[in-house]
Amino acid sequence: MFAKRLIQLRLARNLSLEALSSAIGGIVTKQSLSKYELGRAQPSALVLAKIASAMGVKASYFMTEPTLNVKFVAYRKSAKLLDSEQKQVEQSVTLALEDRIKVQTLVGEPAMEPLPVARFKVKTIYDTEAHAQSLRKSWELGSDPISNVTAMLEDHRLCVFGIDASDKFDGISAIGYDSSNNIQAAAIVTRLGIPGERQRLNLAHELGHIVLDVAKDVDVEKAAFRFGSAFLAPADGLYAEVGLERERISIQELLILKKRYGMSIQAILYRLKDLGIITESCYRNWCIEINKKGWKKQEPMELENEKPEWLRRNLLRLVAEKAIDVEEARRMDGGDIEIDLPASLNERRAFLKLPVEKRKEILAEQASRLTKYYAQEENREFAGDEVIG
């Protein structure tokens, strides 16, 4: 069990054997660490404690049995993604799902509502339109744009998070099963650092991979993309707002649609083309213009990245209720969670006994952390006047 857990955690932390050896002060070599992972040797209590400390876990963690069998539903990546990067992504997702189950159990959250895994059969690419609307109806989302896709998915018990990966990785979806093959958790993952409009479509795209059952003669990626676009921007709404047919469309209108539906200009144009609102010629002309302006990689008026809140909110609750300790919460949250609880009477008395300068130093540090925590980025503005047809 130690060997499996060590491999899993090291890969999830994106550490090489050499890096791990350095992290534990060179107390053992990378060759020794390799023997641990191959099951050819066991660490001493001291080495185990050092490894656990470097990984941000308790030593007992390495002796726990995995609680889930994780199956990856889809994997959108470039062929250039290294095997080591793929393993790092997969182990990060596996650990996140295990943590999700632990937190769900501790907060007493009821069993996961039935997730429509592969419920919607896709025989043609056009079937995805009806399936997107069917799921919106089932989840009582109405017909208006979804203001926060991440929050909506978390409301439906999906584990949503981002991971630090190379630009060769776009997204992944995975499902965790228990020993009886019952679904315990599901995850939709995107890469950190991408604009909000791209993140939202990636999330909807990965949702499509989970809920669609695509026929072999239909392109799976195209089906998931069409589903995601239809899920974020329902056809009826676009027809009502943009019209049934358009020969030309302005950048100002596209920016309004971008803000309203939370989709990139490029994705909106593709959606309008799919629905027959704009012609193929109009779409091609806009593609040329987008390339000229350098918007293919970075569009104007980028939307803010959505932040998952379910895990952090419940970790804060569990720490306050002393169900888990702060170190465990920080490991699950990625190490940067801020936890400030009202001091107990004994703690207040101990604080007042400190020298004045020490008390000032502690208060200044707390103020600095709170200022950093609540800091917000300035809104970006953009104005343009192009009309392309």
VOPAGU-716721 format. One record per residue: x, y, z of N, C-alpha, C, O, CB in turn. Coordinates in pm, whole numbers, plus 50000, padded with zeros to 5 digits. Atoms other than C-alpha are relative to their C-alpha. Glycine has a CB too. Layout:
# VOPAGU-716721
XYZXYZXYZXYZXYZ...
This chain:
# VOPAGU-716721
500834987950000500005000050000500865012650000500545022449932499065000050121499124988349995502855024150081500525003449860500545015149820501194997450095499454997750134504345019549732498975006849910499305016349840500464986749938501054994450085501025027149559499695014450038499565023149951498734991550009500304986649954500305057449773501145009849969500905021349933499714999950149498854991350027503835071249730500025004149854500225015849822501314993050038500024996950144503635068849351498875009949969499075019849899499814987049916501184991750027500155084049347500225014350047499955023849972498774994150069499834986749943501015113249573501155007649934501045019649910500234999050150498864993450064504395120449414499625005249862499965016549827501194990449988500424995750133502885121749065498995011450008499055020849928499414988349923500984989449984499965142949184500665013250037500185023950000498974996250106499254987949962502485167449334500985004249890501685014249903500754997650132499124997050114504375166749003501475000650042502205009750003499595013249935498625000749953507635156849172500734988249936500184977249927500044998650153499155011050045510425136449018500594993350123500524998850233501135004949903499355006849888512255111249235501135008750056501345009450177500554986349956498904991449958515205135049243499495012050080500095015950180500805004749879500574988549930513005164349347499504996050138499665003550234498855006049918500475004749870511435143849625501174997650094501105000850213499174987149984498805002249918514875133449748500525013250056500905014050173501104993049917499554986849954515855170249766499045005750104499475012050201500125009649881501004994649909512585179149939500114994350140499725000850237498614997449946499855006149867513385155150224501455001350049501894994050137499594985149996498664996949953516875169050261501064989849962502124989250025499995001450145499025009950045518625140850075500244989050100501274982350096501295006749970499845010349899518065117450368500084986049938500714977049994498865000650100499835012050083517665089950107500125004449855499675015249818498804990050020499784996650141518605089349739498764997049917497814990649963501194992249944501115003050091516285088349440499944985149969498874979849940500145008249869499975014450023517415052149392499234992750111498504983250085501454994949993500725006049889516105043449738498505002449988497694993550015500515005450134501414996850019512835061249666499394991249891498244986949902499835014849964500475008750107512535041149346499734985950053498764979550013501024999449885500195013449941512925008949547498724999750084498014989750087501224996050088501254999549923510115020449776498804998649907497854991249936499905013350080501145000250093507825025949478499854986649930498754982749891500165011049896500055013350062508724992149331499664989250102499494977650065501324996849932500305009749895507994975449665501174991350040500994980950102498894991349955498815008049969511564963049701500625003850133501524996950181501035001549891499484995749870512234981850024498935008350070498015013550007501325008149984500924992149921510374999250306500785010950073501905008450117499224991250099499284989149932511315032950461500014998150152499124991650208499375013549964499994999949855512325036750822498955010050049498415017749970501415003750055500994990749944509995055951056500435014549977499595023149950499814997450151499504986550021512235086651021499805004449856499335015549830501485000950037500154996750142512245085550641498535001849964498175010949889500644989149911501444998950026508485079750633499475013450049498675019849980499244988550069500444987249945507955110250854500475011649913499735021249892500535001750142499474989550088510185131350628499225000849870498885011749824501484997549971500765000450125508335120250313498605005850021498115013749941499914985449946501354995149970504945126750473500005015150017499105022049968499454993250127499904985649979506055161450582500185007449868499555017849845501165003350095499764993750130507345169850233498764999949913498555009049833501154993149928501215001350081504075158050079498805007250061497765008649997499664985349980501114993149934501915176650329498914990950049497754994950053499415009949907500985009649948500195145650468500534993950129501694995850165499694988949894499575007649884500295124550782500584986749954500214981749847498824997950099499375012750037502395092850778498964989049980499144980149897501014995850106501045010450010499225072150825499325000049865498724990049825498975002050109500654999150131497995084350487500524989349905499774984049823500225013849939499395009650091500415060850312499524985750024499794976849944501505000550011500465013549968498765030850478498504998449976497934987950007500344996750144501445000950022495175038750376499694994049863500384996549765499375013850011500455006150125493375018650111499285010349914498515018349966499084987950029500784991350089492105037549804498524996850011498134985150016500464998549854501435002149982488365042549838499234999549868498054995949866499445010850087500714998950127487555046749470500734993049887501964991849886499795014549966499475004350129488015030849133499635010849900498465012449865499434985749957500264988550085488375060648903500134996349852501134990649809500955011550034499995002350144487485058048535499925013649929499075021949960498814990649956499964987350073488345086248298499124999049876499354990749787501465003749962500995000550108485465093348063500565005949872500345000549764498725007450041499484993250119487255117047828501285007250037501515010550153498975010049941498704993749975490655132747790500335008649879500745003449775501114989450027499664991050111491145163547572501415005050020501695012850111498995011849991498604996349987494835167847519500674999849864500184993549770500734990750098499195000350121497415174047254500814987249997501134981550101500935012449992499165011850013499395145047118501395002350059502134992950085500124996049852498694996549947502425163747252500044999450153501115001450211500395013849954500015001049855501315159447616500854988250043500614976949999498564998650054499095010549956504055139647787499284989850089498314993150157501185006050075500595010449916503235106647958500055003950147499125001350223500734986649979499874995949859504525121048286498955010350037498435010250148501415005650026501034989949975502125150448253498634993550010497804997450093500005010749891501295006949996499215127148181499824992750132498744993150192499894990149883500075007149872500015106148488499765009750114499015006850207501294992050025500174990049895500255137548699498555004850005497985006450113500945011949977501404995750007496805148848580499094989350059498224992450140499605003049855500875010949956495225114748643500094997850150499074995750216500364987149926499865002149855496665110948993499435011850078498885009850186501484997950037500594988349934495625146549083498494998650007497885001650110500385012949925501455001950004492055138648977499584989150096498594990650168499534996649857500335011249911492045105549165500035004450146499115001350222500984988349979499914995249862493215121949489498885009850033498315009450143501355006650024501064990249977490715150249450498654993250021497874997550106499915009749882501265007349983487835125649413499974992650133498924992150198499804990049884499955006449869488985106249720499735010150111498995007350205501374993250022500234989549902489095138649917498535004250000497945006650105500915012249972501404996050012485655147649786499104990550079498214994950152499575000349851500825009949930484165115249920500175001450151499205000650226500374985749955499754998649856485835120150258499265012050057498645011150163501515001550027500674987949952484485155550291498494998249998497815002150092500415012249914501445002650009481005145150173499534991850119498474994550177499664992849870500365008749889480955118150439500035007650133499125006150215500954987950007499864992749874482165141150719498925010550020498485012850133501365006550006501044989749985479615168450645498614993949998497615000850017500135010549889501295006849999476865142250621499155003149880497925002949888499265003650122500754997050122475915151150266499334987349950499974976749949500925005949891500705012050046473285127050130500654994049876501455000549809498545003149971499445007050116474135101749861499815008249873498815015349858499374986249984500024992250123474875116549523498754996949917498394985349898501254997249918501175002050087471805122049304500454992849874501584994649829499315013549966499615007650119471765099149002500565009149890499875018249843498814992149946499384992250106474165113648747499674993249866499874981249852501555001350021500415006250127472945108348389501194995949914501395001249804499125009649923498825004650074476095090248278499564992549875498824982749882500904990950090500305006350130475825081247907498504997749981498094987949918500744986749988501455001750011472055086247931499485003849863498514997849815499305008350106500544994650125471625105247604500724994149879501924996349860500105015350000499425006550118472195085547285500105009949884499145016949852499164987849959499754990950111473715104846996500254991949873501304985649859501215009450030499845007050128473145090046649500475009449891501145005449796498684993449959499504989650091473765122646465500415011850087499975013150201498915004249892499514988549925475505154646572498865009050045498985016050145500995007949914501124991249969472135172346574499224995550123498495003550182499065000849880500695005049881470815150246856500445007550125499705008350223500254985150017499464993549881473005169747097499185012350040499115015750158501455004049977500814988249970470755200547070498854996550095498655003150196499445006049870501135004149917467745182447213500474995050136499814997450238499194989149929499495005549873469855165047479500445011150094500255010250215501174990349974499584988749916471315197947601498785006550065498815009950183500795010449917501224994049945467825212247643499314990750098498714995350196499055003649887500605009749909466605180347808500685000350136500014999750239500074985949941499284999649872469325182148072499735013250072499565013450194501534998149977500324987149938468685219248131498624999350067498435004650177500045011449895501355001249944465015210948188500024991250124499394994450225499034994349896499915009349888465845181648416500625006750122500225004050236500824987649961499324993049891468125203948624499345013450035499865021050116501465002349963500794987949972465525232048625500825012849984500825021550071499434999250142499154988350027467885257348470499285010849921499795021949906501234995749924500734990450080465245274748261500675002249866501444993849819499885013250074499464997250133466175291047931500995011750000501575014849896498875002949903499094988749994468255320448052501454995350005501724983850040499685008750123498595003649990472065320848031500384996050142499795000950238500885011749953499545004749869473875303248317501055009950051502105011549989500594985549991499104989549950475545330048529501334994550049502375000850030499325007750112498775006149948478075306748692499934984949976499234977850048500195003150153500045014150037478675272848532500594991350111500064980650142500764997649868499355007749893481005261048809499064997950118498924986750167501275007150047500945001149887478475268549084498844990949965498384983150048499485013950040501115008550042475715251948882500404985250005499624976950053499555003749859499545013949997477755220048841500214995250143499884983850176501294998549920499825003949859478685220049209498664998050069498544989350155500825010750075501345001849944474995224049296499444986349965498604980950038499055011049950500465013250042474435191449108501034989250035501094978649972499725000049850499135009649934477145174149312501204995749917501794985249944499234988150038498805003050078479905174549052501205006850062501115018250107499835004349853498754994649947483475179849169500685007849887501075002049786500944988550055499434991350104484865209348970501295006350053501295012250161498985011149957498774993449959488455220948991500945001549882500764995449777500684992250113498994997850102491425232848791501334994650048501584994150168500115014849964498685004949964494915218648783501065007649920500815012449810500124984849976498884993250065498255233948697500644990449902501384981449943501045005250105499485009050103499155217048369500485008249881500215020249872498924989649956499494993050118500845225748041498845003449906497734998349922501054991349926501054995950094498905241947756499644988949902498804990849814500435012449924500365011650083498835207647589498764992950056498204984149992501184990149992501155006149935496035198547832498855010050004499045021650038500364995450143501184991449998492495212447804499034996150111498605004550190499294999649867500985004149901490195191748020499874984950009500344977549922498675006049968500205014249978489215158148157498754998250087498455006750170501254993450067501125003549913486145142048311500214985950050500744977349979498645001349924499755013049937486175112448547498874996750096498205005550149501364999950073501045004749908483825091448758500644990250099501414981550060498824993249923499485008849896484655074449089498934990050044497824993850081500495008150120500915010849963483025040849165500484993350129501684992650155499884989749886499615007849882482945021349492500194985449959500104982149841498945001250112499715014150030483684984049518498814992749939498964982249877500444992850125501215006150059480074976349417499635006549868498545004149814498835001150098500184993250128480424997949104498895010450003498275013449900499714989849894500954989049988478115024949237500765013349988501875014650039499224999250135499374987050016478905060849141500025007450134498985009350196499275008449893499844992749875480275079749443500335014749977499995023350058501084993550084499614986250030481665110949280500365001249853500724991349789501195004550089499614997450140482305126748942500715013349995500395022650068498754999949905499184987850008484815153048841500065005349858500104997749761501414997350050499744993150126485125178348563501165009550027501095018050116498725007749947498764992949972488585193548540500455008049879500375003349765501094990250042499414991950106490095221848339501395004650044501805002250158499095012149966498674994849967493515238148326499885013750065499085022050023500885000849873499984987049934494225267048559500585010849907501385007949819500824999350129499404988850070494975301248418499385003449866499905012249796501404997449979500634996850129492635301248118498875010050024498335010750134499454987049931501074990249983490065329048056498674993350037498444981650007499825008149872501275005549955486605324448204499124994649890498454984549908499255010350074500855004750110484885321047867500454986449948499624978149911500015010149887499495013050045487145292247769499764989450106499434977950075501505000949966500245009249890486825276148111498554995149998498304983150013500325006750134501425003649997483005276848095499644990149889498924980449913499145012649988500305009250109482855260247754500694986550021500134976149988500435006049866499325012649968485435234447862499184991750099499064979550083501395002750057500805007149901483265225648162498754993949936498414982449962499605009550115501215005050067480125222447948500354988849902499604979249887499275011449927499515010250093482115202447692500244986850073499814976250027501315004849931499735012149923483305177847958498724993950058498614981750070500985003150113501315005149957479765175248093499384991749888498784981349913499065011650040500515007650115478795164047744500634986249991499944976449962500265007749871499345013050003481385136447757499414990450104499344978450081501515001650024500555008549895479815123748080498604995249965498294983449986499975007550132501425003550016476155124147977499654994249864498584988249850499165012150024500345004750134476335115247607500504985849974501564981850022500585009449895499625013250049476445080447456500075001349848499065000049779498984988550047499814996450141477905087847113500244987749913501084979349945501165009849986499835011150094477575063646821501415000149941502055010649933498935000849888498635001350048480825050946673500275008149874501415012349851500304985649973499784992650124480285068846340499845015150018499835022549919499044995149895500124985649970479885103046512501265004450073501724997650165498725003150085498794994649935482905124146610499665003950144498835012850167500565012249920500304997949858482915123546991500295014350044499495020450116500814990350086499654986549960484695156847032499045010349944498665019850013501425003249956500964990650061482385174846789498654999250071497985009450090499844997049850501285001849931479365160246967500045006950136499085013650175499684985050018499874993749868480645171847308500045015249987499475022350070501264994950072499934985550021481445206547170498625005649966498225016050019501015003349887501334995350038477995209947010499074999750122498265008850141499424991249886500815000949878476375198347336500335011750093499435018550143500254986550072499594989349910478415223047541499515013649955499045021550036501515000350013500464987250055477565252147312498495001550015498005012250051500405001149852501464999649989473865243247311499575001250145498545007350175499384987549937500324999349857473895239347689500185014250052499395018850134500894990350079499754986349954475365274147739499165010349926498745020349984501475003349983500744990250081473525291847456498884992849925499054989349808500965007249900501135007050064470135275447382499565006949871499575019249860498824999250097500364994950133468965279447023498875010250006498965020849943499604988549909501154991049996465615295747110500405013950048499925024049996498914994450090499574987149949467325322947310500795007949898500585020049885500824998050123499204993250102469815331047035499145004849884499325015949835501114990849949500884995950108467125331646767499225012650039499055021749959499034988649963500784988649954465105356046978500855012650010500375023649982499374996950135499154988449977468065378747052500755004749876501005016649860500984996950109499164996650115470015377546726499215000149870499545007549776501154990349988500765001350123467405368246466500214986549935501134979249971500365011149903499915013050066466855338546238501104999849896501764989649878498674996449936498964999250103469195350345962500645013750003499965024050014499424997049860499264987450002471905376645954501104999449894501784989349879500615003150140498924999450098474235387645678501265006150060502375002850019499575008149878498874993349938476445409245897499765000850151498635000550198500205014249940500104998649855477205412546268501205008150049502315006449999499944985950070498944991049955479255438246459500744994450121500244985650191499435013750034499225004149885481975433846718499295004050129499354996850229501405006049995500704995849879479895453846967498934989950040498764986750157499365013949979501045009849971477045428846935500614987050050500084980850142499144997449876499345012449958479425399346966500515001150144500454991450219501174996849906499524998249863480905414047284498864999650101499024994550212500755013350012501175000949913477435418047432499594985550018499284981250129498835008249943500345014349992476685381647348501044992350081500694983050154499904994149858498945006549923480045371447494499745001750150499814992250227501395005749963500264997349859479215388147824498744993050048498704987850160499885015050023501305005949960475635374947827500094984950017499584979550114498935003449897499985014649995476405338447753501304994450058501404982450082499814994549861498755004749942479935336747893500764990849907501384981149952499744992950129499295008050100481365322547571500925009249920500675021249909499004992649906499074992150080484275333947356499335004849871498344999049826501264991949967500504995050128483655354147041500054988949896499124987249818500815012349953499845010750098484975324846839498934989250017498384984349919501404993850012501015010349974482605300147009498615005149964497794997449913500034995850147501304994350035479635323646963499815000049849498744996349799499865014350056500105000050147480375327846591499764985949947498964984049855501295005949938500185013950044480655289946552498574995450030497954988349951501044990750069501375003649961477355286046737498995006349904498044999849862499715004550146500904993250094475655311746512500034993349864499014992349796500365014849987499885007150129476985293346206499274986650006498544983049914501494997849964500665012949984475785259646339498485001249991497804992549936500394993750132501444998049998472305273746388499485006449871498275008449857499615008650119500414994150127472255289146039499655014650010499055020249917498844992549945500314985849984471955324446177500915008549911500465018049848500145004350147499084993350092475065336045991500454989849895500404977749919501245006150075499585008750109476365322045664501424995050024502165000150108499915007449866498635005349996479505301745615500985010949959502075011950015500144987649908499134989150048480965331545429500245010350110501385014850129499375006749877499874990449890480285355345720500914994350109501765001450164498625003650059499175006449898481855330545961501475000049958502355003150038499524985650026498615000450048484985326745744500635013950004501795015350042500054994449856499494986349996485355364445714500395004150142501415010750163498965009649943499674996849861485245367846091501234992350047502034997650124498814996850091498815007949963487825339946129501275006849949502285007250020499904985549942498854992850057490185359245900500305012450085501465015350115499735004149853499844987849920489585391046102500574996950138501425004250190498665007350013499525004149867490175372946432501494996649994502255000150084499204987850053498585003250017493495359546303500845012749985501925013950042500214990949878499284987550023494545394246187500225007650132501295013450154499245008849900499944992549877493825409246527500714992550112500924997950221498615003650044499335007949897495585381446716499074995450111499524992650222501115007950059500995003749899492375372246898499844984950015499124980250104498685006149967500175014549992492705335046836500524994650133499964985150189500714993049884499435004449873494865331447147499555008750117499425003950230501525000149992500444991149892493725361647346498985010049947499315019049870501215007550063501084991450045490395378447291499895012550086500415013050197498684992450002500294988349916489305412947409498934996550103498164987150085499535012049913501005001349895487215415847725499934985750055498864979650060498635004249947499975013349941488345383147879499164999850128499165009350206501464995750030500845001449881485955370548146500814994250115501784987050095498784991149970499315004849881487035363248501499814984950014498724979649989499505007350126500065014449978487835327048578499084996850118499175003250223501424994350026500905004049892485145310148788500764991550103501614983450067498794992149945499315007149892486265296449126499054990050068497974993950111500555010050103500815009649923484905264249280499975004050147500955009350199500574985549985500144996149860483615269849634499604988650092499774989650213498995011050011500545010849916482155236849753501054994550095500804993650216499464988849913498985006349915485385221449882500485009550109500525005850226501194995549915499484990649900486735252650054498955003150106499265003550225500455013149932501074997049904483385260850213499844988950103499704991550223498675002349926500205011349909483035226050359501254997050083501144992150196499604987649922498795001649920486685224150467500025009950116500395006450228501255001849913500074990149894486235256350663499014995750108499264997650228499605013749942501005005149904483155241250825500584988850085500414988750206498754995049926499465011649929484965209050917501115004150097501224998450206500544989849901498954995149909487935227851065499365006850121499795004650234500955009849927500684993149890485585249751271499374990150097499334992450218498935009449945500635010349916483825218351397501014989850053500644980250120498924992949921498905008749956487225201751463499844985649951500274976150017500085000250152500125013350062486325172651235501284996249927501594984449915498814999649904498685002250058489665176651056500915011250048500435021750093499934999549842499084989549955492795196151139500355009349883500055006449767501304993850060499694989850099494085226750957500934994649893500774997849775500625012250068499035005350097496975207950792499304991449895499624992349776501084991750071500745008450094494595182650636499165008549905499075005749786499104990050076500824991150084492325210550512500875006849896500465008249780499285010650087499124993250094495265228550353500514990549893500694994549778501175006450074499585009750101496445196850181498914998249895499204998249775500354986550064501115002150094493005191450026499765012449914499405011249797498724996550076500304987650069492665228049930501155004749911500995014049832499665010850100498864995950081496095230649774501005008550075501945013750015499525007549881498994993549919497915247050062499835014750025500615020550100501274998149938500094985549983496625282850043498715004550068498365016350062500115006849868501254996449934493375281750242500295008650123501225005850199499214987350040499854991249885493025309750499498954996150104497754996450076499855014949959500915004449895491515297850827500245008350125501245006550194500194984850030499904991549882490945323951099498774997750087497665001850050500155015049961501105002749908488805312451392500115009050122501225012550163499994985150041499944992149877487835333151696500814992750107500654980650126498585003050051499165006249898490325326851972499174995850121498205002450158501115009650042500645004549877489255307052277500465009250114501365017350097500344985150031499654991849885489435323052622501474997950038502185007550068499094996850120498615002949965492745305552695500975006049898502035011049934500224985050010499144994550105494175316352359500095015250011501155021049989499474996149862499994985549984493165352552421500885004250118501625014050111498575005250021499174997049883494785351952762501484998549966502325006650007499634990950118498605002450039497985337452613500495011249910501645015549919500154986449930499624989150091497965364252342500305012850079501275019750048498885002649898499814987749922497635392352598501264999750085501765010250126498805002250089498775001149923500645379052786501255002349915502355004049968500084986450065498874997950088502855383452480500485014550008499705023450043499644996449855499514986250005505105414252451499225008149897498705002649800501505000349967500784991350088503455443952282500454998949854499634998049764500115014550047499495000750136505735442251978499604987049932499294986849813501525001450001500385013050057504965405251929498525000149963498144994749859500294988650100501434999250029501225412251948499765008349873498935004749790499245006150119500134991650119501575440051688500404992349875499774993449770500865012650013499525007950114503515416651461498954989849955498724988049835501314992850036501045010150032500805389751482498805006649935498275001549836499574992550128501154993150055498005414651418500275005349859499395004949773499595011550091499644995050133499855429851121500014988749898499594990649784501385006850004499985011650091500365395150969498584995849965498314992649849500754988250064501395003650027496655387251006499345010049906498605006249815499204999150131500574989650086495695420450847500504998649857499745000449761500335013950053499415001850133498065414050558499364988449927499074989349807501514997850011500625011750062496565379850494498585003149954498174999249845499974988150098501384996550037493015393750495499965009549880499105008249793499285006350119499934990750113493975422050258500284992549871499654995149769501085010750024499655008050118495535397350017498844991349957498574989849838501224991450028501105009150029492565373850043498865007049928498255001249838499504993850128501154993050056489985400449954500345009249882499485016149829499335008050107499594991550113492005418049685499314995349872499144983349852501544999949982500665003450127490265418949346500735006749884501325017449898498515004250002499384994250120491545424748998499125011249945497905011049959500234989149893500754989050060490565456648821499294995149875499814986649802500935011849967500755003950119487925453148552500705005249874501235016349869498565005350007499404995950127489185453948200498925005649909497775001249912500744988149932500964993850091487525475447937500484998449856501684997649828499805015150034499665000850142487375472647563498945007049918497765006449951500144985249955500964993950091485755492347284500444997149857501644997249828499885015450024499675002850139485585484046914498845003749910497755006549958500374985349980501054995350090483615492546605499924992149870499324996849774500215014549969499995007350127484165465246344498654993349972497994988550064501114989550000501165007550045481275450746147500454991349884500934996449783498815009549958499535009250103482045419845943498824992249942497924988150014501064990350059501065007650065479835402645689500544991549891499784984449825498955009249946
